[in-house]
Amino acid sequence: MSAARKGQRLRILSLPSHPALRQRLHSMGIEPGAEVEVLRRGFPGGLLHVACGLLEFMLREDQAAEMTVALIQPRAAS
């Protein structure tokens, strides 16, 4: 997830291994299968500002690097 760019939508496939962070994400409803959008990126090594529905939260880049995600392809305009 740490390589994601602003505006990309991602599906979370796995959470970080750190127990406290996994619990924090779980308590916010962030689980494998959740869809998130990258709202902002901090400077290299900075924070990642992410939204999941109406919920917004921040992750440090090293925490985001532990998460496995899949890019959700944009829908074609009709």
N, C-alpha and C positions, 0 to 999 in steps of 0.2 A: 504494500500500500504506500510505502514511503516514496515511490517513484511516480505516483499518480499526479496528474496535472489539474490545475484549477478547472472546475466545470465538469470533470469526468464523473460518471456514475459507476459505482462498483458494487459487486455482490461479495460480501464477506464469506470466505470459505473456511478460515480458521482464525482463532483469536491468539493473542500473545500468550506465552507460557507462564508469565509472572502471575501467581495466584491472586494477589490483591488487585491487579489491573483486570484480570479476567472477571473477578467478582464485581468490580466497579462497572465494567461494560455490561455484564449480565444484569445488574440491578437497573440499568437504564434501558434494558430490552435489546441490547446489541448482542446478537447471537449469529452463528453461522447461518447464512441464508438471508440476512438483513441486507437491504440496499442502502447505500450511502452516497452522498455527493460531496466532492471536495469543493469547499467554498473559497478557501484561501490557503496559501502556503507562506510560511515565514521564510526568512533568509535561510540559506543552506545550513542545515543542522537545527533549524528552528521548529516552530509548531506547525501542525497541520490542523486547520479548522474544517470540521466535517459536520454534515447534517444527515440525520436519519429521520425522515418525516419532519415533524415540527421540532424535534430535539436537535440542538447543536452542541458540539463538544470539541475539545482540543486534545490532540495526541502529540507527544514528542515524536520526532522522526525515528528515533531508535525503537520506540514502542510500535509505531506503524510498520516498521521494517519487519517485525516478527509476524505480522498478519498476512495471510494469504488471501488474495482477492482475485476476482475475475472482472474484466471490463464489461460493462453493459453497453452494447452498441446503440448509438442514437437511432431513433426511429426515423425512417425516411419520410420526408414531407410529402403530403398528398395534394 
